[in-house]
Amino acid sequence: MAQAEFDQLRSRYASTLVDLGTGDGAWPRRFARDYGNVLAIGVDPDRSALQDAAKLAERKPARGGAPNALYVAASAESLPAELQGAADWITIYFPWAALLRMILAGEQQIADILNTLAAPRARLSIVLNAEAAPDGFKKPEPSAVRKSLHVPLESMGFRIAKSEWLDAAAAPPTTWGGRLVKGSGRAMVGLDASR
Ligand SMILES: C[S@@+](CC[C@H](N)C(=O)[O-])C[C@H]1O[C@@H](n2cnc3c(N)ncnc32)[C@H](O)[C@@H]1O
């Protein structure tokens, strides 16, 4: 999609959600169905999962489709220029691999990515699985996640509002959120920030 076409599409909606590491893309489609005035974009390098997601979104609304859901096959590290400054709300739910490592290490790269993607005023929601960690990292805890991301996010104008334990009842409505073990009081770490 060319920049002008994308800008025109975006101008038809009140705001834009970008879900980084969207996996099967169920969450942006669900959100798009609930909020017809939002353009909901799922981003993931797994092209085949997104092709299935796009087919579901293309269905008629009565059959679960959402004309305002869009999918972009890309990694967070190589986002298309069209998405620059587009996101009013960025969600990152249950990331793994490089996306998770950047967050846990508090790398400047994740703040640069978010800064490129975010509109001047934007909200950021990150939820991490607290029961697993990549090699070389400790399992996420709220204070450690806040500490890692505080400086890089602040350098891009984001202020962290909270970083806290979430229990299963507060899981975001994504496919991985639904898979988390019920009953654990320390299943997830949720971080909210805005600028
Ligand atoms: C556990 S799945 C979570 C999917 C979805 N957010 C959910 O909650 O159901 C983690 C996703 O992160 C994606 N991911 C990993 N590294 C990434 C990167 N560098 N950029 C974008 N997505 C990435 C993977 O492709 C995978 O789909």
The ligand as a Gaussian input file, in Angstrom:
#p B3LYP/6-31G(d) Opt

LIG

0 1
 C        3.723000     -15.731000      21.970000
 S        3.359000     -14.977000      20.450000
 C        2.112000     -13.805000      20.962000
 C        1.132000     -13.498000      19.873000
 C       -0.004000     -12.556000      20.272000
 N        0.491000     -11.244000      20.669000
 C       -0.872000     -13.140000      21.357000
 O       -0.847000     -12.611000      22.483000
 O       -1.591000     -14.103000      21.064000
 C        4.793000     -13.936000      20.184000
 C        4.832000     -13.258000      18.827000
 O        5.935000     -12.340000      18.803000
 C        6.357000     -12.279000      17.466000
 N        7.695000     -11.679000      17.393000
 C        8.864000     -12.180000      17.845000
 N        9.895000     -11.372000      17.520000
 C        9.356000     -10.328000      16.862000
 C        9.890000      -9.146000      16.286000
 N       11.191000      -8.905000      16.323000
 N        9.040000      -8.282000      15.699000
 C        7.711000      -8.521000      15.677000
 N        7.136000      -9.623000      16.197000
 C        7.943000     -10.511000      16.790000
 C        6.334000     -13.738000      17.022000
 O        6.357000     -13.872000      15.602000
 C        5.044000     -14.225000      17.678000
 O        3.953000     -14.181000      16.787000

